[in-house]
């Protein structure tokens, strides 16, 4: 049986993320959301530029889907 990726939750579209969210993709690909090929090859590891850690200023885990306008520490890009 070939390998297939599966997720417990259905992934929806990514919202505009916080200006402090960082990922290796920014430094390698030059953009936050690389193409599907690059995204599946990367680890998906993100960190907050304010805390320099995987937890944001609100002590909640940092990720591409969670760092949106629903968080108190969120700052829009523009």
C-alpha positions as CSV (number, residue, x, y, z in Angstrom):
1,X,0.0,0.0,0.0
2,X,1.5,3.4,-1.0
3,X,2.0,6.1,1.5
4,X,-0.8,8.7,1.8
5,X,-1.1,11.8,4.0
6,X,-4.2,11.9,6.1
7,X,-5.5,14.5,8.6
8,X,-8.0,14.2,11.4
9,X,-9.5,17.5,10.5
10,X,-10.3,18.8,7.1
11,X,-8.0,21.7,6.2
12,X,-9.7,24.9,5.2
13,X,-8.2,27.9,3.4
14,X,-5.4,29.7,5.3
15,X,-6.5,33.1,6.5
16,X,-4.2,36.2,6.5
17,X,-1.7,35.4,9.2
18,X,0.0,37.7,11.8
19,X,2.9,39.9,10.8
20,X,5.0,38.2,13.5
21,X,4.6,34.7,12.3
22,X,7.8,33.2,10.9
23,X,8.7,30.1,9.0
24,X,11.8,28.7,7.3
25,X,9.8,29.2,4.0
26,X,10.1,32.9,4.4
27,X,13.9,32.7,4.3
28,X,14.2,29.9,1.7
29,X,11.3,30.6,-0.7
30,X,10.9,34.3,0.1
31,X,7.2,33.9,0.9
32,X,5.0,32.7,3.8
33,X,2.9,30.3,1.9
34,X,5.1,28.3,-0.6
35,X,3.6,26.2,-3.3
36,X,2.2,22.8,-2.4
37,X,5.3,21.0,-3.5
38,X,7.6,23.0,-1.2
39,X,5.1,22.9,1.7
40,X,4.9,19.1,1.7
41,X,8.6,18.9,1.7
42,X,9.1,21.3,4.6
43,X,8.6,20.6,8.3
44,X,5.9,23.3,8.7
45,X,7.7,24.5,11.8
46,X,6.7,28.1,12.7
47,X,7.7,30.5,15.4
48,X,6.6,34.0,16.7
49,X,9.0,36.8,15.9
50,X,8.0,38.6,19.1
51,X,8.8,35.7,21.5
52,X,11.3,33.8,19.2
53,X,9.5,30.7,20.4
54,X,6.8,28.3,19.3
55,X,4.4,30.0,21.8
56,X,3.1,33.5,21.1
57,X,2.8,36.3,23.6
58,X,-0.6,34.9,24.6
59,X,1.1,31.5,25.5
60,X,-0.7,29.7,22.7
61,X,1.0,27.5,20.1
62,X,2.0,29.3,16.9
63,X,1.0,27.9,13.5
64,X,-0.2,29.0,10.1
65,X,-3.8,28.3,10.8
66,X,-4.0,29.6,14.4
67,X,-2.2,32.9,14.1
68,X,-5.1,34.9,12.8
69,X,-7.3,37.8,13.8
70,X,-9.0,35.7,16.5
71,X,-5.9,36.1,18.8
72,X,-5.3,39.0,21.1
73,X,-1.7,39.3,20.0
74,X,-2.5,39.4,16.3
75,X,-1.2,42.3,14.1
76,X,-2.2,42.6,10.5
77,X,0.5,42.7,7.8
78,X,-0.8,46.0,6.4
